[in-house]
Each structure stands twice: as structure tokens, then as C-alpha cells.
Amino acid sequence: MRFRLPIADPIVEWDLVLQVIWAALAAGVSVTIAVSFAILGATRAADARRDGDTLDTIIYSVLFVLGLAACAAAVVLGIVVMTSKD
């Protein structure tokens, strides 16, 4: 797909702009899902612990840790990508 804007066409590399838009959308959705899992795990683990359900507490705590780890991995990946020189 190629855009046609007579003024910007010689200057802008549209393929790279679309690549940035796609990557930003994918990263935003992925991090949002990871944070949602972390929040879900934390709240449900607290509820399960209060109710005395040990197995559910463990399962939801693992979900919380995995969501938190995914968020941390996204931050590290973002820093690595921004600091790498190609």
C-alpha cells in the first residue's frame, strides 16, 4: 500500500511510518493486556487469600507475577530497541 501526497512523498518513507504505527499499536495492546492480567491477579489473589482459598491464591499470584514480568520485559525491550543503533 502506497500513499500519494505530492508534497511529502519525496521526503517521507511511508513504509517506515506504517511500520512504526503497527509496532506502536501492537506494543500498546500487549502492555495493556499484561497490566490487566497483573491487576486481575493481584485483586483476585487478595480476595482468595481473604477467603482462605490457598490454591486460588497461588494461581492468581502467579498470574500477577507473570503480568508484572511481561510489563518489565516490555520496558526492557523498549529501552534496548531505543538505544540500539542500526
C-alpha positions in Angstrom: 0.0 0.0 0.0 1.5 3.3 -1.0 0.2 6.7 -0.1 0.3 9.6 -2.5 0.9 13.0 -1.1 2.8 15.2 -3.6 4.5 17.5 -1.1 5.6 14.8 1.4 6.2 11.9 -0.9 9.8 12.7 -1.7 10.6 13.3 2.0 8.6 10.7 3.9 9.3 7.0 3.8 5.7 5.8 4.2 6.6 2.1 4.6 8.6 3.1 7.8 5.8 5.3 9.1 3.3 2.4 8.7 5.8 0.1 10.4 6.1 2.5 13.4 2.3 2.8 13.6 1.9 -1.0 13.5 4.6 -1.6 16.1 3.2 1.1 18.5 -0.3 -0.4 18.2 1.0 -3.9 18.9 3.1 -2.8 21.9 0.3 -0.7 23.3 -2.2 -3.5 23.2 0.3 -6.0 24.5 1.3 -3.9 27.5 -2.3 -3.1 28.2 -3.2 -6.8 28.3 -0.2 -7.6 30.5 -1.2 -4.8 33.0 -4.7 -6.1 33.0 -3.6 -9.6 33.9 -1.3 -8.2 36.7 -4.2 -6.2 38.2 -6.6 -9.2 37.8 -4.1 -11.5 39.5 -3.4 -9.1 42.4 -7.1 -8.4 43.2 -8.2 -12.0 42.9 -5.3 -13.2 44.9 -6.2 -10.8 47.7 -9.8 -11.9 47.6 -8.8 -15.6 47.6 -6.4 -15.1 50.5 -9.1 -13.3 52.5 -11.5 -16.2 51.8 -8.8 -18.7 52.8 -8.6 -20.5 49.4 -4.9 -21.4 49.2 -4.9 -22.9 45.7 -6.7 -19.9 44.1 -4.3 -17.6 46.0 -1.3 -19.3 44.4 -2.8 -19.4 40.9 -3.7 -15.7 40.9 -0.4 -14.7 42.5 1.4 -16.5 39.6 -0.9 -14.6 37.2 0.1 -11.4 38.9 3.8 -12.1 38.8 3.6 -13.2 35.1 1.7 -10.0 34.2 4.3 -7.9 36.1 7.2 -9.7 34.4 5.6 -9.1 31.0 5.4 -5.4 31.8 9.0 -5.3 32.9 10.1 -7.2 29.8 8.3 -4.7 27.6 10.1 -1.8 29.3 13.5 -3.5 28.9 12.7 -4.4 25.3 11.7 -0.8 24.6 14.9 0.5 26.2 17.0 -1.9 24.2 15.3 -1.0 20.9 15.7 2.7 21.5 19.3 2.5 22.5 20.4 0.1 19.7 22.0 1.7 16.7 21.3 0.3 13.2 
